[in-house]
């Protein structure tokens, strides 16, 4: 189920990326990972080029701190520069319609992020109860979600493989 949520989130992020490319390409430069919390918060507050250019350093910095970004100050400068950089003008009505669509997509992506995180917690809790969970988790790069998937794919019969 979590995989389905992640696939759906990817679809919605691609739709948002396509929409922003049409009317607000500076947002794509400012937010390369459109599924990240700060990349969803800031375009939600300023979903069009005019409002994006008016975002303050304090607003952008606060979003980065809430998202626990490293180098928040450097990232803030880069986002402000990208949003205030030159961009071809678009009609106000077109930008308003696209901004409404962007806000709707951002709400869907935010909900999918929350639900995927909830499912990750539940998978981790159930997987942690398995007697061999510690063995799976001791492997490099395997966390609770991937460990549960490996367990599901291989089964838990210890005599199955020599």
N, C-alpha and C positions, 0 to 999 in steps of 0.2 A: 504494500500500500504506500509506503514512504517513497518508493521508486516512482510510483504514479504521480505523487505530489511533486516530486522533483522534476519529472518530465513536464508536467503541466506548468510549473513555475518557469521552466526554460522556454516553453512556448510563449507564455505571457511576457517574459523579458524580451524575447525577440520581437514581439508585437510592439512593445514600448520602444525598443531601439529603432524599429522601422518608422514609427510615428515621429519620434524626436528627430530623426534624420530629415523628415519632410519639413519641419518648421522651426526646430531649435537644435541645430547640430552642435552648438557650443556645449550643450548639456552632455553630449556624448564624449567630448574632450574632457569635460570636468569630471564625469562619473563613468569611468570605463567598466566598472562592475555594477550593473544596474540592479542586481539582486541584494546588494549590501544595504544595511539599515540607513546609513547616511545618504547613500545615493537614492534612496526612496524618500527619505524625509525632506531633503532640500528641494527636489523638483516638485514634491507635493505642496510645499509652501510657495514656490515660485515656478509654476509650470509653463511660463512663457518667457520669451527673451527679455521683455521689458522688466518684468519682476525679477528675473534671474540676475540681471545686471544691478538691481538695487539691493540684493542680499548684502548684509553687512558682514564684516570680518567676525564679529561676535556671534552672529547667527550660524555662520558656517563652522566656526571653531567649536561652538557648543554641540553641533550635530556630530562633528568628528569625535569629540570627547565622549558623547553618549554611545557612539559606535565603538569606542575603545580603540581608535586608530593610533598607530604609532606615528611619530613625527606629525602630529596634528597641526602644528604651526606651518610647517612646509606644505602640507597638503592643503591647508586653508588658503595659503598664498596662490597655489596652483589653481584651485577651484575658482577663486575670485578673478584671477587673470583670464582664465578660460571663459568665464561667463561675461566678462566685460570686454572681451576681445571683439574684433570686427565680425559682423555677420550680415548676410544679405537681409534686407528688410522683408517682412511678410505683412500681409493685410491684417489689421487688428481683428476682424471678424474671423478670419481663418485661424489665427493664433488662438483666439478665445475658444473656438470649437475644438481645436486640437488639444488645448490645455484641459478642457473638460474630459476628453477621452483619456488623456495621460493620467489625470487624477483617478479615473475609474480603474485603469490598468494598475496604477500604483497601489490602490486599495486591494485589488485582487492578489497582487504579488506579495503584499505585506501579510495578508491572511494565509496565503500558501506557505510563506516562511514560518509563520507562527505554528501552523498545523504540522509542518514537517519537523519542527523542533520538538513539539509535543510528542509526536510519534517516535522520534529518536529517544526521548526520555523513557517512554514506555518499552521500547525494544530493549534499551539498556537495562531496565529494571528486570524484565523477564529473562533476558539472556544471562544476567548476573546470577540468577538462581540456578542455572544449569551447573551440574557438578564439574564439567570440563571447561567452564568459562574462563577460569584463570589460565589454563593452558593455551586456549585460543588467543587471549589478550596478551600473552607473553610474546607472541610473534610480532616482529617489527612491522609497523604500519597497519596493524589490525586493531580497530576500536570495536566498540560494542555493536555498531550497526553492521560493519563488514564481518565481524566474528559471528554474528547471528546468521548472516547470509551464508557464510562458509559452513557453519554447522547445519543449516537447512539443506544445503546442496549435497554435503557429504554424508549426512546422517550421524547418529550418535551411537551406532553399534560398534564397540571397540574391536570386534572380531571381523569386521567387514573387510578391512585392508590388512595385508600382511605387513 
